[in-house]
Amino acid sequence: MLYNIVFRLIFARFDPEFIHHVVAFGLRAASPLGVTALGKLKPDQTKTVSAMGLEFVGPFGLAAGFDKNAKMVRPLADLGFSHIEVGTITAIAQPGNPKPRLFRLISDRALINRMGFNNDGAEVVARRLAKLRAKNKNLPVIGVNIGKSKVTAVEDAANDYRKSAKLLAPFADYLAVNVSSPNTPGLRSLQDVKALEPILRAVLAECESKPVLVKIAPDLADEDILAVAALAKQLKLAGIIATNTTISRIGLRTSQSRIDEIGAGGLSGAPLKTRALEVLMLLKGTLAADQIIISVGGIETAKEAQERLDLGATLVQGYSGFVFEGPFWARKVNRGLKQ
């Protein structure tokens, strides 16, 4: 309740990206003081999950996009996320798209972003993760989400992903291949299996036996999802992350004039629930028994997270709910899952 008041009276009045940086600074400052640990759950308060040869203290993690540069792993884990997927990280550092590029749709409990993979680059983030691991023993599972550098031609995408995988795999618990963001020109074309296969083979060649997953868009037609699933099965990927943001604007409560004013970008949050469930059920009937699905898109409550698990997801992730529910959101979801 208190967070909702603060959100509407203060946060909602400022640029979302500015607030994100304020929150990030606050998390990093609060962590050494033990403040973020107030959200941490004890082992008997969570449901341990074994997947991909890894042990997750619970099924609920933070999706890529919040901690783009692996600067908040420790405090985010303290807040109750069992795994943190950092990134998206590209082989070449890049500033991302022009601002403003992050927007709230409060009445829809959704976000639109066209960030454009703003990040410090694979080499810098690799050094940061190496330092993090050297200084900390009890870290959460760390997934590293990698994407194509904007300056790299689509034809050279495989080598671009290969470079990122080679630099980051030593410090990742798993790698997520992002070919589904709508904010890098040509990226979504890489979900076509003919374009996707060489990328996945390049990442697998450099992954140091770490699990590799591919993250797909909700906007793919069902037959294309099945084609990606067949490729994942053929290459023996660890699984699929479903789904990324959508370019659809169907059924939103926000006025059309505001949607037009915002313009392009990927929509995340509550409006993705229906399609994310459809994709989950489609994949569950297709992948091999030892392949996992990480379900993401519109999860806000423990009940919704449990529904995804009941339908076949091994793990679940959220992001937009963190913005609308506040710092103790993960703790609340985990408690509900345990009950």
C-alpha positions in Angstrom: 0.0 0.0 0.0 2.8 2.5 1.0 4.7 1.7 -2.2 1.6 2.3 -4.3 1.2 5.8 -2.7 4.9 6.6 -3.3 4.6 5.3 -6.9 1.6 7.4 -7.8 2.7 10.6 -5.9 6.4 10.6 -6.7 7.6 8.0 -9.2 4.8 8.4 -11.7 5.7 12.2 -12.0 9.2 11.5 -13.3 10.8 10.0 -16.4 10.7 6.2 -15.9 14.4 5.7 -16.9 15.5 8.4 -14.4 13.6 6.6 -11.7 15.1 3.3 -12.7 18.6 4.8 -12.2 17.6 6.2 -8.9 16.3 2.8 -7.7 19.4 1.1 -9.0 21.6 3.6 -7.1 19.5 3.0 -4.0 19.8 -0.8 -4.2 23.5 -0.6 -4.5 23.8 1.8 -1.6 21.4 -0.1 0.6 23.0 -3.5 0.1 26.2 -3.1 2.2 24.0 -1.7 5.0 21.8 -4.9 5.0 18.7 -3.0 4.0 17.9 -5.1 0.9 18.3 -8.3 3.0 15.0 -7.4 4.7 13.4 -9.0 1.6 15.4 -12.2 1.7 13.7 -15.5 2.4 15.0 -18.4 4.4 15.6 -21.7 2.7 12.5 -23.2 4.3 10.4 -20.4 3.0 11.0 -21.2 -0.7 10.5 -24.1 -3.1 13.9 -25.3 -4.3 14.1 -26.2 -8.0 16.7 -28.3 -9.7 17.1 -27.5 -13.4 19.9 -27.5 -16.0 22.3 -29.0 -13.4 21.7 -25.9 -11.2 20.0 -25.4 -7.9 17.6 -22.5 -7.7 16.4 -21.5 -4.2 13.0 -20.9 -5.7 11.3 -20.8 -9.2 10.9 -17.0 -9.4 13.6 -14.9 -11.0 14.1 -11.5 -12.5 13.9 -11.2 -16.2 16.6 -9.6 -18.4 16.3 -5.8 -18.8 16.4 -4.6 -15.2 20.1 -5.2 -14.5 21.6 -4.6 -17.9 25.2 -4.4 -16.8 25.4 -6.9 -13.8 25.7 -4.1 -11.2 22.8 -5.1 -8.9 23.0 -8.9 -8.7 23.7 -9.1 -4.9 20.9 -6.7 -3.8 18.4 -8.1 -6.2 19.1 -11.6 -4.8 18.6 -10.2 -1.3 15.1 -9.1 -2.4 14.1 -12.7 -3.0 14.8 -13.4 -6.7 16.2 -16.9 -7.1 18.0 -16.1 -10.3 19.0 -12.8 -12.0 19.2 -12.7 -15.8 21.5 -9.8 -16.5 21.7 -8.0 -19.9 20.9 -7.9 -22.7 24.7 -7.6 -23.3 26.2 -7.1 -26.7 29.7 -7.9 -28.0 30.3 -4.2 -28.6 29.3 -1.5 -26.0 26.5 0.7 -27.2 24.4 3.6 -25.8 21.1 2.4 -27.0 18.3 4.3 -28.7 17.7 8.1 -28.2 15.7 9.1 -25.1 12.9 9.1 -24.0 12.8 5.3 -24.5 10.9 3.9 -21.5 7.3 4.5 -20.8 4.7 3.5 -18.2 1.1 2.5 -19.1 -0.2 2.7 -15.5 -3.8 1.8 -16.3 -2.6 -1.3 -18.2 0.1 -2.2 -15.6 2.5 -2.3 -18.5 5.7 -0.8 -19.8 6.8 0.1 -23.3 10.5 0.3 -24.0 12.8 0.9 -27.0 16.0 0.9 -25.0 18.0 -0.7 -27.8 20.3 -2.9 -25.8 22.2 0.0 -24.0 25.0 -1.7 -22.2 28.7 -1.6 -21.3 29.7 -4.4 -23.7 30.7 -8.1 -23.2 34.3 -7.4 -22.2 33.4 -4.9 -19.4 30.6 -7.0 -18.1 32.7 -10.1 -18.1 35.3 -8.4 -15.9 32.5 -7.2 -13.6 31.1 -10.7 -13.2 34.5 -12.1 -12.6 35.0 -9.6 -9.8 31.6 -10.3 -8.4 32.2 -14.0 -8.3 35.7 -13.6 -6.7 34.2 -11.5 -3.8 31.0 -13.4 -3.2 30.2 -17.0 -2.3 26.5 -17.2 -1.9 25.3 -15.7 -5.2 22.0 -16.5 -6.9 21.9 -18.3 -10.2 23.2 -15.7 -12.8 21.9 -16.0 -16.3 23.6 -13.9 -19.0 21.4 -12.7 -21.8 23.3 -11.8 -25.0 22.1 -10.0 -28.1 23.4 -8.7 -31.4 25.4 -5.5 -31.5 23.5 -2.8 -33.5 26.5 -2.1 -35.7 26.9 -5.7 -36.7 25.2 -6.7 -39.9 22.6 -9.4 -39.7 24.7 -11.6 -41.9 27.5 -11.5 -39.3 25.3 -12.1 -36.3 26.7 -15.6 -35.5 30.2 -14.2 -35.0 28.9 -11.4 -32.9 27.0 -13.8 -30.6 30.1 -16.1 -30.6 32.3 -13.2 -29.2 29.8 -12.4 -26.4 29.5 -16.1 -25.5 33.2 -16.6 -25.3 33.7 -13.6 -23.1 30.8 -14.2 -20.8 30.3 -18.0 -20.5 33.0 -18.4 -17.9 31.1 -16.3 -15.5 27.5 -17.3 -16.3 25.4 -20.1 -14.8 23.4 -20.1 -18.1 23.4 -18.2 -21.3 20.2 -16.8 -22.9 20.3 -16.0 -26.6 18.1 -13.0 -27.3 16.9 -12.8 -30.9 13.5 -11.4 -30.0 13.8 -7.8 -28.9 11.9 -5.4 -31.3 14.3 -2.6 -30.6 17.4 -3.7 -32.7 16.8 -3.4 -36.4 16.6 -6.8 -38.1 17.0 -8.8 -34.8 13.7 -10.6 -34.9 14.4 -11.9 -38.4 17.0 -14.1 -36.6 14.2 -16.2 -35.1 13.8 -17.8 -38.5 15.4 -21.2 -38.0 17.7 -20.8 -41.0 19.2 -17.7 -39.5 18.9 -18.9 -35.9 20.8 -22.2 -36.3 24.3 -20.8 -37.0 23.9 -18.4 -34.1 23.0 -21.1 -31.7 25.7 -23.4 -32.9 28.2 -20.5 -32.5 27.1 -19.9 -28.9 27.1 -23.7 -28.1 30.7 -23.9 -29.4 31.8 -21.2 -26.9 29.5 -21.9 -23.9 32.0 -24.1 -21.9 29.2 -26.6 -21.3 27.0 -24.0 -19.6 23.3 -24.4 -20.4 22.1 -22.4 -23.4 18.5 -21.2 -23.9 16.9 -19.1 -26.6 14.4 -16.3 -25.9 11.5 -15.9 -28.3 8.9 -13.3 -29.1 5.2 -13.7 -28.4 4.5 -12.3 -31.8 5.7 -15.4 -33.6 3.1 -17.5 -35.4 2.4 -20.9 -33.7 4.1 -22.7 -36.6 7.2 -20.6 -36.2 7.3 -21.3 -32.5 7.1 -25.0 -33.2 10.0 -24.6 -35.7 12.2 -22.9 -33.1 11.3 -25.6 -30.6 12.2 -28.3 -33.1 15.6 -26.6 -33.6 16.1 -26.3 -29.9 15.4 -30.0 -29.6 17.8 -30.9 -32.4 20.6 -28.9 -31.0 19.9 -30.1 -27.5 19.5 -26.6 -26.0 18.7 -26.5 -22.3 15.4 -24.9 -23.1 13.4 -21.9 -24.2 12.5 -18.6 -22.5 9.0 -17.5 -23.5 8.3 -14.8 -24.0 10.0 -11.4 -24.8 8.0 -8.1 -25.2 5.4 -7.7 -27.9 4.9 -5.2 -30.6 1.1 -5.7 -30.3 -1.1 -2.9 -28.9 -4.4 -4.8 -28.9 -6.8 -4.4 -26.0 -5.0 -1.7 -24.1 -6.8 0.6 -21.8 -4.4 3.5 -22.4 -5.8 5.9 -24.9 -4.9 5.5 -28.6 -3.6 9.1 -28.7 -1.1 8.3 -25.9 -0.1 5.0 -27.6 0.6 7.0 -30.8 2.5 9.6 -28.9 4.8 7.0 -27.4 5.4 5.2 -30.7 7.5 2.1 -31.3 8.8 -0.3 -28.6 8.2 -3.6 -26.9 5.2 -3.9 -24.6 5.7 -5.8 -21.3 3.5 -6.5 -18.3 0.0 -7.6 -17.7 -1.2 -7.5 -21.4 1.1 -10.3 -22.2 -0.5 -12.9 -19.9 -2.8 -14.6 -22.4 -0.2 -15.0 -25.2 2.5 -16.1 -22.7 0.2 -18.8 -21.5 -0.6 -19.9 -25.0 3.1 -20.1 -26.0 3.9 -22.0 -22.8 1.3 -24.7 -23.5 2.5 -24.9 -27.1 6.1 -25.5 -26.1 5.3 -27.9 -23.4 3.9 -30.4 -25.9 6.9 -30.1 -28.1 10.2 -29.9 -26.2 12.0 -33.0 -24.9 11.4 -34.1 -21.3 14.8 -32.8 -20.1 14.4 -29.3 -21.7 13.0 -26.5 -19.6 10.7 -23.6 -20.2 11.2 -20.3 -18.4 7.9 -18.6 -18.6 7.9 -14.8 -18.5 5.3 -12.2 -19.5 2.6 -10.6 -17.3 3.2 -12.5 -14.1 2.2 -10.3 -11.1 1.0 -12.7 -8.4 2.0 -16.0 -6.8 -1.2 -17.5 -8.2 -0.2 -16.5 -11.7 3.3 -17.8 -11.2 1.9 -21.1 -9.9 -0.4 -21.4 -12.9 2.7 -21.3 -15.2 4.4 -23.9 -13.1 1.3 -26.1 -13.2 1.2 -25.8 -17.0 4.7 -27.0 -17.4 7.1 -24.1 -16.8 10.2 -25.1 -14.7 11.0 -21.5 -13.8 9.2 -18.2 -14.0 10.4 -14.6 -14.3 9.0 -11.2 -14.0 10.1 -7.6 -14.5 7.2 -5.1 -15.0 5.6 -6.3 -11.8 8.7 -5.2 -9.9 8.0 -1.7 -11.1 4.4 -1.7 -10.1 4.6 -3.8 -6.9 7.8 -2.5 -5.3 10.9 -3.9 -3.7 9.3 -6.7 -1.7 7.4 -8.1 -4.7 9.6 -11.2 -5.0 9.3 -12.0 -1.3 5.5 -11.8 -1.6 5.4 -14.1 -4.7 7.8 -16.6 -3.1 5.7 -16.8 0.1 2.6 -17.4 -2.0 4.3 -20.1 -4.0 5.4 -21.9 -0.8 1.9 -21.9 0.6 
